[in-house]
């Protein structure tokens, strides 16, 4: 319980810092009153808008007012769409979450088995193939891989739809493009962890006691080797949500990333602020869940 409270307190502190940065970035990026009033507005109109929205008050007072509204789910109103920011994000976020989950499933399903097999047979053909895939995955830009799949599987073979989000087939290529970039890091960490664990004394003892190879591999070795992988996976999922802006734009998936891109291009500052805040909070939550899962896998982590 103490471990949970400590991690929860740390997560809340990070969330508070993120809210301050998100609020400050919006103020630094430009004059909000001018953005609300419009580029052709007179100085009198801008000043009236500034007073109407409380932008003439001290920044700490503005922050506390904004934070109190944000805690109630009010993230302001979009300057371009003219609807509440929370409503916009609520409509688009499920698409980004679905894309991120599918990409993570693809990455883990490919990386973990490859890492385990490569660790069981180091310097073999399988190990070299896994390392080659890792090098290619990190060297190849995500947008280029996405465009290559569109040409091959969308234009030439016509197996998969190129754009839109009408069915589950629309998410196959975006998920692979987004997940393949995370695969190398997960695979290498799994391989390194398995090689280290397989060389420990308790694994040799388990084998000497006559335990089956599958039991030794999955129940004893993989459970301990996967602990750092869990933390990395949570981080990678956060990166996928933040980096989905490129993939969503290429495949015309109208998720939170695509919304952020539109808002940035149209200087819709409240929406940009809201998207950044929501994605950052999701990232913090994922990190907290990863810490708790690691503590469950390895009870020694709870002793601090």
PLY file of the C-alpha trace (Angstrom):
ply
format ascii 1.0
element vertex 304
property float x
property float y
property float z
element edge 303
property int vertex1
property int vertex2
end_header
0.00 0.00 0.00
2.87 2.36 0.80
4.45 1.67 -2.59
1.16 2.45 -4.33
0.67 5.71 -2.42
4.23 6.80 -3.15
3.86 6.14 -6.87
0.44 7.77 -6.95
1.78 10.88 -5.22
4.65 11.07 -7.69
2.23 10.70 -10.61
0.02 13.50 -9.28
3.06 15.75 -8.85
4.15 15.10 -12.43
0.60 15.77 -13.64
0.63 19.12 -11.81
3.94 20.06 -13.44
2.57 19.05 -16.85
-0.49 21.24 -16.32
1.74 24.21 -15.51
3.87 23.61 -18.61
0.79 23.16 -20.79
-0.74 26.37 -19.47
2.51 28.30 -19.84
3.22 27.04 -23.36
-0.14 28.36 -24.53
0.67 31.83 -23.18
4.17 31.88 -24.63
3.06 30.75 -28.10
1.11 33.94 -28.79
-1.46 36.48 -27.68
-4.61 34.54 -26.92
-6.76 37.66 -27.01
-5.62 38.39 -30.57
-6.30 34.79 -31.60
-9.81 34.90 -30.15
-10.66 38.33 -31.57
-9.26 37.52 -35.01
-6.36 38.90 -37.02
-8.40 41.79 -38.41
-9.64 42.97 -35.02
-8.88 46.48 -33.83
-6.86 47.20 -30.72
-10.09 48.13 -28.89
-11.67 44.79 -29.80
-8.57 42.92 -28.64
-8.53 44.77 -25.34
-12.24 44.10 -24.84
-11.68 40.40 -25.57
-8.77 40.34 -23.13
-10.94 41.70 -20.31
-13.93 39.56 -21.28
-11.94 36.34 -20.95
-9.98 37.44 -17.89
-6.68 37.54 -19.76
-5.73 40.83 -18.11
-5.47 39.16 -14.70
-2.17 37.92 -13.19
-0.97 34.61 -14.63
-1.21 32.67 -11.33
-4.88 33.66 -11.03
-5.49 32.67 -14.66
-3.79 29.32 -14.05
-5.84 28.51 -10.96
-9.03 29.45 -12.79
-8.06 27.30 -15.79
-7.05 24.39 -13.54
-10.35 24.50 -11.64
-12.26 24.32 -14.93
-9.95 21.59 -16.30
-10.57 19.43 -13.23
-14.27 19.67 -14.07
-13.66 18.62 -17.67
-13.86 22.14 -19.13
-10.82 22.71 -21.37
-12.18 25.80 -23.06
-13.69 26.37 -26.49
-12.04 25.77 -29.85
-11.27 28.98 -31.75
-11.73 27.23 -35.12
-14.45 24.63 -34.56
-16.37 26.79 -32.05
-17.22 23.80 -29.87
-15.90 22.72 -26.44
-12.37 21.33 -26.58
-13.30 18.41 -24.31
-16.02 17.40 -26.77
-13.61 17.50 -29.70
-11.00 15.42 -27.90
-13.64 13.01 -26.64
-14.75 12.34 -30.21
-11.24 11.89 -31.61
-9.35 10.23 -28.73
-10.91 6.73 -29.10
-9.47 6.50 -32.62
-5.96 7.33 -31.38
-6.30 4.92 -28.46
-7.47 2.13 -30.78
-4.56 2.80 -33.14
-2.09 2.89 -30.25
-3.40 -0.35 -28.74
-3.27 -2.19 -32.08
0.23 -0.87 -32.76
1.38 -1.95 -29.29
-0.13 -5.42 -29.73
1.68 -5.78 -33.04
4.98 -4.58 -31.57
4.84 -6.84 -28.50
3.60 -9.87 -30.45
6.54 -9.55 -32.83
9.27 -8.29 -30.50
8.92 -10.52 -27.43
8.94 -13.90 -29.27
11.85 -12.73 -31.44
13.74 -11.57 -28.36
13.17 -14.87 -26.55
14.20 -17.02 -29.54
17.24 -14.84 -30.18
18.29 -15.20 -26.53
17.88 -18.98 -26.63
20.06 -19.22 -29.74
22.58 -16.34 -29.62
24.67 -15.72 -32.74
22.40 -18.02 -34.73
20.60 -17.19 -37.96
17.46 -16.32 -35.99
19.44 -14.02 -33.70
21.05 -12.25 -36.65
17.69 -11.94 -38.39
16.15 -10.41 -35.27
19.01 -7.93 -34.93
18.71 -7.07 -38.63
14.99 -6.35 -38.20
15.83 -4.15 -35.22
18.37 -2.13 -37.20
15.99 -1.70 -40.14
13.12 -0.75 -37.84
15.05 2.07 -36.19
16.77 3.28 -39.33
13.63 3.48 -41.47
11.47 6.60 -40.98
7.90 5.80 -39.95
6.32 8.01 -42.61
8.41 6.37 -45.35
7.40 2.88 -44.21
3.76 4.01 -44.14
3.95 5.40 -47.67
5.66 2.21 -48.87
2.83 0.07 -47.48
0.25 2.35 -49.10
1.92 1.89 -52.50
2.33 -1.89 -52.17
-0.74 -3.07 -50.24
-3.10 -0.23 -51.06
-2.34 0.83 -54.64
-0.71 -2.23 -56.25
-2.29 -5.22 -54.51
-5.44 -3.40 -53.34
-5.64 -5.60 -50.25
-6.23 -2.83 -47.72
-7.93 0.59 -47.73
-5.61 3.55 -47.91
-7.49 6.14 -45.85
-10.42 6.64 -43.52
-11.57 4.76 -40.43
-14.75 3.05 -41.62
-13.72 -0.50 -40.63
-11.03 -2.43 -38.77
-9.15 -2.94 -42.03
-8.35 0.78 -42.09
-6.25 0.34 -38.94
-4.04 -2.52 -40.17
-1.44 -0.52 -42.10
-1.34 2.41 -39.64
-0.90 0.00 -36.71
1.93 -1.86 -38.42
3.67 1.38 -39.42
3.37 2.80 -35.93
4.16 -0.44 -34.10
7.16 -1.48 -36.18
9.13 1.52 -34.99
8.72 0.39 -31.36
9.55 -3.23 -32.12
13.38 -2.98 -32.15
13.71 -1.49 -28.67
11.33 -4.04 -27.12
13.01 -6.92 -28.94
16.54 -5.94 -27.92
15.57 -5.41 -24.30
13.77 -8.77 -24.20
16.79 -10.50 -25.72
19.24 -8.86 -23.31
17.03 -9.61 -20.31
16.56 -13.25 -21.28
20.30 -13.79 -21.86
21.05 -12.31 -18.44
18.35 -14.28 -16.59
19.12 -17.59 -18.30
22.66 -17.36 -16.94
21.62 -16.93 -13.29
22.03 -19.61 -10.65
18.35 -20.17 -9.91
17.70 -21.03 -13.57
20.46 -23.62 -13.52
19.05 -24.95 -10.26
15.56 -25.21 -11.74
16.93 -27.17 -14.68
18.97 -29.42 -12.39
15.79 -30.21 -10.42
14.29 -31.64 -13.59
11.71 -28.96 -14.31
10.39 -28.90 -17.85
12.03 -26.47 -20.26
8.76 -24.64 -20.84
8.25 -24.12 -17.11
11.79 -22.84 -16.65
11.53 -20.57 -19.67
8.11 -19.00 -19.17
7.41 -19.25 -15.44
10.86 -18.40 -14.10
13.03 -16.80 -16.79
10.58 -14.75 -18.86
8.70 -13.41 -15.83
11.86 -11.77 -14.50
13.27 -10.78 -17.88
10.06 -9.01 -18.89
10.07 -6.55 -15.96
12.05 -3.80 -17.76
10.08 -4.59 -20.92
6.83 -3.65 -19.16
8.17 -0.18 -18.33
9.52 0.27 -21.85
6.20 -0.83 -23.35
4.33 1.80 -21.34
6.79 4.45 -22.54
6.49 3.27 -26.14
2.70 3.38 -25.96
2.93 7.00 -24.80
5.26 7.76 -27.69
2.81 6.10 -30.08
-0.02 8.34 -28.93
2.16 11.42 -29.21
3.69 10.39 -32.52
0.45 9.25 -34.12
-0.01 12.73 -35.59
2.11 11.76 -38.61
0.49 8.35 -39.16
-3.03 9.71 -38.67
-2.34 12.46 -41.18
-0.96 10.04 -43.78
-3.87 7.59 -43.48
-6.53 10.28 -42.84
-7.51 8.81 -39.49
-9.39 11.57 -37.69
-7.95 10.91 -34.25
-6.45 13.16 -31.61
-3.16 13.37 -33.50
-4.91 14.56 -36.66
-6.88 17.03 -34.55
-3.63 18.40 -33.09
-2.18 18.84 -36.58
-5.25 20.75 -37.79
-5.25 22.90 -34.65
-1.56 23.75 -34.98
-1.98 24.74 -38.63
-4.93 26.99 -37.71
-3.42 28.39 -34.48
-6.25 26.89 -32.45
-4.32 27.19 -29.20
-6.94 25.88 -26.73
-7.27 22.62 -28.68
-3.50 22.18 -28.89
-3.25 22.77 -25.16
-6.05 20.30 -24.46
-4.59 17.55 -26.66
-1.14 17.95 -25.12
-2.58 17.84 -21.60
-4.77 14.78 -22.21
-2.01 12.80 -23.93
0.45 13.71 -21.18
-2.00 12.55 -18.50
-2.52 9.25 -20.34
1.27 8.83 -20.49
1.54 9.45 -16.74
-1.24 6.94 -16.05
0.47 4.31 -18.21
3.74 4.82 -16.35
1.96 4.42 -13.01
0.27 1.21 -14.18
3.61 -0.13 -15.45
5.24 0.53 -12.07
2.42 -1.29 -10.28
2.59 -4.22 -12.69
6.36 -4.48 -12.20
5.85 -4.47 -8.43
3.40 -7.34 -8.82
5.83 -9.30 -11.01
8.77 -8.66 -8.68
7.75 -8.09 -5.01
11.29 -6.90 -4.23
10.47 -3.60 -5.93
7.94 -2.80 -3.20
10.71 -2.67 -0.60
12.10 0.85 -0.76
0 1
1 2
2 3
3 4
4 5
5 6
6 7
7 8
8 9
9 10
10 11
11 12
12 13
13 14
14 15
15 16
16 17
17 18
18 19
19 20
20 21
21 22
22 23
23 24
24 25
25 26
26 27
27 28
28 29
29 30
30 31
31 32
32 33
33 34
34 35
35 36
36 37
37 38
38 39
39 40
40 41
41 42
42 43
43 44
44 45
45 46
46 47
47 48
48 49
49 50
50 51
51 52
52 53
53 54
54 55
55 56
56 57
57 58
58 59
59 60
60 61
61 62
62 63
63 64
64 65
65 66
66 67
67 68
68 69
69 70
70 71
71 72
72 73
73 74
74 75
75 76
76 77
77 78
78 79
79 80
80 81
81 82
82 83
83 84
84 85
85 86
86 87
87 88
88 89
89 90
90 91
91 92
92 93
93 94
94 95
95 96
96 97
97 98
98 99
99 100
100 101
101 102
102 103
103 104
104 105
105 106
106 107
107 108
108 109
109 110
110 111
111 112
112 113
113 114
114 115
115 116
116 117
117 118
118 119
119 120
120 121
121 122
122 123
123 124
124 125
125 126
126 127
127 128
128 129
129 130
130 131
131 132
132 133
133 134
134 135
135 136
136 137
137 138
138 139
139 140
140 141
141 142
142 143
143 144
144 145
145 146
146 147
147 148
148 149
149 150
150 151
151 152
152 153
153 154
154 155
155 156
156 157
157 158
158 159
159 160
160 161
161 162
162 163
163 164
164 165
165 166
166 167
167 168
168 169
169 170
170 171
171 172
172 173
173 174
174 175
175 176
176 177
177 178
178 179
179 180
180 181
181 182
182 183
183 184
184 185
185 186
186 187
187 188
188 189
189 190
190 191
191 192
192 193
193 194
194 195
195 196
196 197
197 198
198 199
199 200
200 201
201 202
202 203
203 204
204 205
205 206
206 207
207 208
208 209
209 210
210 211
211 212
212 213
213 214
214 215
215 216
216 217
217 218
218 219
219 220
220 221
221 222
222 223
223 224
224 225
225 226
226 227
227 228
228 229
229 230
230 231
231 232
232 233
233 234
234 235
235 236
236 237
237 238
238 239
239 240
240 241
241 242
242 243
243 244
244 245
245 246
246 247
247 248
248 249
249 250
250 251
251 252
252 253
253 254
254 255
255 256
256 257
257 258
258 259
259 260
260 261
261 262
262 263
263 264
264 265
265 266
266 267
267 268
268 269
269 270
270 271
271 272
272 273
273 274
274 275
275 276
276 277
277 278
278 279
279 280
280 281
281 282
282 283
283 284
284 285
285 286
286 287
287 288
288 289
289 290
290 291
291 292
292 293
293 294
294 295
295 296
296 297
297 298
298 299
299 300
300 301
301 302
302 303
